[in-house]
Amino acid sequence: MLPALARSFDEYYLSYAQRSTVATEELARQIAPGKNGMFLPFWLVDGQAQRLWNAKAAPTDSLGAALHQRYLAFRSD
């Protein structure tokens, strides 16, 4: 399964009542720091949260790097 970017209000993450199925407790706190239903974008790999998405840091994998370049191009237009 290819890495996927889960954005804010992504149905995949929201659909789990118990989000420990998708993310570790530590990463879940980072994803939803305010505990108010708002969460930060993060990378999913094989259905598991891996790390937060950082718009300022380019990922090292080829797909992440390509998506990052598209994001930067979008922001500069």
C-alpha distances in whole Angstrom, upper triangle without the diagonal:
4,7,9,12,14,18,21,21,18,18,15,17,20,20,20,23,22,20,20,17,15,17,20,23,24,21,21,25,24,21,24,27,30,29,30,27,26,23,22,18,16,12,10,7,6,8,11,13,14,16,18,18,21,23,25,23,21,17,17,14,14,12,14,17,17,16,19,21,21,22,25,26,26,28,30,31
4,6,10,12,16,19,20,17,18,15,17,20,20,21,24,24,21,21,19,16,17,20,23,23,20,21,24,22,20,23,26,29,28,29,26,25,22,20,16,14,10,9,7,7,10,12,13,13,15,16,15,18,19,22,20,17,14,14,11,11,8,10,13,13,12,15,17,17,18,21,22,22,24,27,28
4,7,10,13,16,18,15,16,14,15,18,19,19,23,22,18,19,17,14,15,17,20,20,17,18,21,19,17,20,23,25,25,26,23,22,18,16,13,10,7,6,5,7,9,10,10,9,11,13,12,15,16,18,16,14,11,12,10,10,8,8,12,12,11,13,16,16,16,19,20,20,22,25,26
4,6,9,13,14,11,13,11,12,15,16,17,21,20,17,18,17,13,14,17,20,20,16,17,20,18,15,18,21,23,23,24,21,19,16,14,10,8,6,5,7,9,9,10,10,10,11,12,11,14,15,18,16,15,12,14,12,13,9,9,12,12,10,12,15,15,14,17,19,18,20,23,24
4,6,10,12,9,12,11,11,14,16,17,20,20,17,18,17,13,14,17,19,19,15,15,18,15,13,15,18,20,20,21,18,16,13,11,7,6,5,6,9,12,11,11,9,10,10,9,8,11,12,15,14,13,12,15,13,14,11,9,12,12,9,11,14,13,12,15,17,16,17,20,22
4,7,8,6,9,8,8,10,12,14,17,17,14,16,15,11,12,15,17,17,13,13,15,14,10,13,16,18,17,17,14,13,10,9,5,5,6,7,10,12,10,11,9,11,11,9,9,12,13,17,17,16,15,18,17,18,14,13,16,16,13,14,17,16,14,18,20,18,19,22,23
4,6,5,9,10,9,11,13,15,18,18,15,18,18,14,15,18,19,18,15,14,16,14,10,12,15,16,16,16,13,10,8,7,4,7,9,10,14,16,14,14,12,13,12,10,9,12,12,16,17,17,16,19,19,20,16,14,17,17,13,14,17,16,13,16,18,16,16,20,21
4,5,9,10,9,9,13,14,16,17,15,17,18,15,15,18,18,18,15,13,14,13,9,10,13,13,13,12,9,7,6,6,5,9,12,13,17,19,16,16,13,15,14,11,11,13,14,17,18,19,19,22,22,23,20,18,20,20,17,17,20,18,16,19,21,18,18,22,23
4,6,9,8,7,10,12,14,16,14,17,17,15,15,19,19,19,16,14,16,15,11,11,14,14,13,12,8,7,7,9,9,11,14,14,18,19,16,16,14,17,17,14,14,17,18,21,22,23,22,25,25,26,22,20,23,23,19,20,23,21,19,22,24,21,21,25,25
4,6,6,6,9,11,14,15,13,16,15,13,14,17,18,19,16,14,16,16,12,12,16,17,16,15,11,10,9,10,9,10,12,11,15,16,13,14,12,15,15,14,14,17,17,21,22,22,20,23,22,23,20,18,21,21,17,19,22,20,18,21,23,21,21,25,25
4,6,5,6,9,12,14,12,15,14,12,15,18,19,21,18,15,18,18,14,15,18,19,17,16,12,12,12,13,12,13,14,13,16,16,13,14,14,17,18,17,17,20,21,25,25,25,23,26,25,25,22,21,24,24,20,22,25,23,21,25,26,24,25,28,29
4,6,6,7,11,12,10,13,11,9,12,15,17,19,16,14,17,17,13,14,18,19,17,17,14,14,12,13,12,12,12,10,13,12,9,11,11,14,16,15,16,20,21,24,24,24,22,24,22,23,20,19,23,23,20,21,25,23,22,25,27,25,26,29,30
4,6,6,9,10,7,10,10,7,9,13,14,15,13,10,13,14,10,11,15,16,14,14,11,11,9,11,10,10,11,10,13,13,10,10,9,13,14,13,15,18,20,23,23,23,21,24,23,24,21,20,23,24,20,22,25,24,22,25,27,25,26,29,30
4,6,8,10,8,12,12,10,12,15,16,17,15,12,14,15,12,11,15,15,13,12,9,10,10,12,12,13,15,14,17,17,13,14,13,16,17,16,17,20,22,25,26,26,25,27,26,28,24,23,26,26,23,24,27,26,24,27,29,27,27,31,31
4,6,9,9,12,11,10,13,16,17,19,17,14,17,18,15,15,18,18,16,15,12,14,13,16,15,16,17,15,17,17,13,14,14,18,19,19,20,23,25,28,28,28,27,29,28,29,26,24,28,28,25,26,30,28,26,30,31,29,30,33,34
4,5,5,9,8,8,11,13,14,17,15,12,15,17,14,14,17,18,15,15,12,14,14,16,16,16,16,14,17,16,12,12,13,17,18,18,20,24,26,29,28,29,27,29,28,29,26,25,29,29,26,27,31,30,28,31,33,31,32,35,36
4,6,9,9,11,12,14,14,17,16,13,15,17,15,14,17,17,14,14,12,15,15,17,18,18,19,18,20,19,16,15,15,19,20,20,22,26,28,31,31,31,29,32,31,33,30,28,32,32,29,30,34,33,31,34,36,34,34,38,39
4,6,6,8,10,11,11,14,14,11,13,16,14,13,16,17,14,15,13,16,15,17,18,17,18,17,18,18,14,13,14,17,19,19,22,25,28,30,30,30,28,30,29,32,29,27,31,32,29,30,34,33,31,34,36,35,35,38,39
4,5,5,6,8,9,12,10,7,11,13,11,11,14,15,12,14,12,14,12,14,15,14,15,13,15,15,12,10,10,13,15,15,18,21,24,27,26,27,24,27,26,28,26,24,27,29,26,26,30,30,28,30,33,31,31,35,36
4,5,5,6,6,10,9,8,11,13,12,13,15,17,14,17,15,17,15,16,17,15,15,14,15,15,12,10,10,13,14,16,19,22,25,27,26,27,24,26,25,28,26,24,28,29,27,27,31,31,29,32,35,33,33,37,38
4,6,8,10,13,12,10,14,15,14,15,18,20,17,19,17,18,16,17,17,15,15,12,13,12,9,8,9,13,15,17,19,23,26,28,27,27,24,26,25,27,25,23,27,28,26,27,31,30,29,32,34,33,33,37,38
4,7,10,12,10,9,12,13,11,13,16,18,16,18,16,16,14,14,14,11,11,9,10,10,7,5,6,9,12,13,16,19,22,25,23,23,21,22,21,23,21,20,23,25,22,23,27,27,25,28,31,29,30,33,35
4,6,8,6,6,9,10,9,11,13,16,15,17,15,15,13,13,13,10,11,9,11,12,9,6,5,8,9,11,14,17,20,23,21,22,19,21,21,23,21,19,23,25,22,23,26,27,25,27,30,29,29,32,34
4,5,5,6,9,10,10,12,14,17,15,18,17,17,15,15,15,13,13,12,13,14,12,9,8,9,10,12,16,19,22,24,22,23,21,22,22,25,24,22,25,27,25,25,29,29,27,29,32,32,31,35,37
4,6,5,6,9,10,11,12,14,13,16,16,16,14,15,16,14,16,15,17,18,16,12,11,12,12,14,17,20,23,25,24,25,23,25,25,28,27,24,27,29,27,27,31,31,29,31,34,33,32,36,38
4,5,5,7,9,10,10,14,13,17,17,16,14,14,15,13,15,15,17,18,17,13,11,11,11,12,15,17,21,22,21,23,21,23,23,27,25,23,25,28,26,25,29,29,27,29,32,31,30,34,36
4,5,5,6,9,10,13,13,16,15,14,11,11,12,10,11,12,14,16,14,11,8,8,7,8,12,14,18,19,18,20,18,20,20,23,22,19,22,24,22,21,25,26,24,25,29,28,27,30,33
4,5,5,6,8,11,10,13,12,12,9,10,11,10,12,12,15,17,14,11,9,10,10,10,13,16,19,21,21,22,20,23,23,26,24,21,24,26,23,23,27,27,24,27,30,28,28,31,33
4,6,5,5,8,8,11,12,11,9,10,13,12,15,16,18,20,18,15,12,13,12,11,14,16,19,21,21,23,22,24,25,28,26,23,25,28,25,24,28,28,25,27,30,29,28,31,34
4,6,5,9,10,13,13,11,8,8,10,10,12,14,17,19,17,14,11,11,9,8,11,12,16,17,17,19,18,21,22,25,23,20,22,25,22,21,24,25,22,24,27,26,25,28,30
4,6,9,9,11,10,9,5,5,7,7,10,12,15,17,15,13,9,11,9,7,10,12,15,17,17,19,18,21,21,23,21,18,21,23,20,19,23,23,20,22,25,24,23,26,28
4,6,6,8,7,6,4,6,10,11,14,15,18,20,18,15,12,14,13,11,13,15,17,20,20,22,21,24,25,27,25,22,24,26,23,22,26,26,23,25,28,26,25,28,30
4,6,8,9,8,7,8,12,13,16,18,21,23,21,18,15,16,14,12,14,15,18,19,20,23,22,25,26,29,27,24,26,28,25,24,27,27,24,25,29,27,25,29,31
4,5,8,7,8,10,14,16,19,21,24,26,23,21,18,19,17,15,17,18,20,22,23,25,25,29,30,32,30,26,29,30,27,26,29,29,26,27,30,28,26,30,32
4,6,7,8,11,15,16,19,20,23,25,22,20,17,19,18,16,18,20,22,24,25,27,27,30,30,33,30,27,30,31,28,27,31,30,27,29,32,30,29,32,34
4,6,8,12,15,17,20,21,25,26,23,22,19,21,20,18,19,21,22,25,26,28,28,31,32,34,31,28,31,32,28,28,31,30,27,29,32,29,28,31,33
4,6,10,13,15,18,19,22,23,20,19,17,19,18,16,18,20,21,24,25,27,26,30,30,31,28,26,29,29,26,26,29,28,25,27,30,27,26,30,31
4,7,10,13,16,17,21,23,20,19,16,18,17,14,15,16,18,21,22,24,23,27,27,29,26,23,26,27,23,22,26,25,21,24,26,24,23,26,27
4,7,9,12,14,18,20,17,15,13,14,13,10,11,13,15,18,19,20,20,23,24,25,23,20,22,24,20,20,23,22,19,22,24,22,21,25,26
4,6,10,13,16,19,17,15,12,13,10,7,8,10,11,14,15,17,16,20,20,22,20,17,19,20,17,16,20,19,16,18,21,19,18,22,24
4,7,10,13,16,14,13,10,11,9,6,6,8,10,13,14,14,14,17,17,19,16,13,16,17,14,13,17,16,13,16,19,17,17,20,22
4,7,10,13,12,10,7,7,6,4,5,8,11,14,13,13,12,15,15,17,14,12,15,16,13,13,17,17,15,17,20,19,19,22,24
4,7,10,9,8,6,6,6,6,6,10,12,15,13,13,10,13,12,14,11,9,13,14,12,12,16,16,15,17,20,19,20,23,25
4,7,6,5,5,6,8,9,10,14,16,18,17,16,13,15,13,15,13,11,15,16,14,15,19,18,18,21,23,22,23,26,28
4,5,5,6,6,9,12,13,16,18,20,18,17,13,14,12,14,12,11,15,16,15,16,20,20,20,22,24,24,25,28,30
4,6,8,9,13,15,16,20,22,24,22,20,17,17,15,16,14,15,18,19,18,20,23,23,23,26,27,27,28,31,33
4,7,9,12,14,15,19,21,24,22,21,18,19,17,19,16,16,20,20,19,20,24,23,23,26,28,27,28,31,32
4,6,10,12,14,17,20,22,21,20,17,18,17,19,17,16,20,21,19,20,24,24,23,26,28,27,28,31,33
4,6,8,11,14,17,19,18,18,15,17,16,18,16,14,18,20,17,18,22,22,20,23,26,25,25,28,30
4,7,9,12,16,17,15,15,12,14,13,16,15,13,16,18,16,17,20,21,20,22,25,25,25,28,30
4,6,9,12,14,12,13,11,13,13,16,15,12,15,17,15,15,18,19,18,19,23,23,22,25,27
4,6,10,12,11,12,11,14,15,17,16,12,15,17,15,13,17,18,16,17,21,20,19,22,25
4,6,9,8,9,9,12,13,15,13,10,12,14,11,10,14,14,12,14,17,16,16,19,21
4,5,6,8,9,12,14,16,15,11,12,14,12,9,13,14,11,12,16,16,14,17,20
4,6,7,9,13,15,16,15,11,11,13,10,7,10,11,8,8,12,12,10,13,16
4,7,10,13,15,16,16,13,12,14,13,9,11,13,10,9,13,14,12,13,17
4,6,9,12,14,14,10,9,12,12,8,11,13,12,11,14,16,14,16,19
4,6,9,10,11,7,6,9,9,6,8,11,10,10,13,15,14,16,19
4,6,8,8,5,5,9,9,7,10,13,12,13,16,17,17,19,22
4,6,9,7,6,10,11,10,12,15,15,15,18,20,20,22,24
4,6,5,6,9,10,10,12,14,15,16,18,20,21,23,25
4,6,5,6,9,10,11,12,14,15,17,18,20,21,23
4,5,5,6,9,10,11,12,14,15,17,18,20,22
4,5,5,6,9,10,10,12,14,15,16,18,20
4,5,5,6,9,10,11,12,14,15,17,19
4,5,5,6,9,10,11,12,14,16,17
4,5,5,6,9,10,11,12,14,16
4,5,5,6,9,10,11,12,15
4,5,5,6,9,10,11,13
4,5,5,6,9,10,11
4,5,5,6,9,10
4,5,5,6,9
4,5,5,6
4,6,5
4,6
4
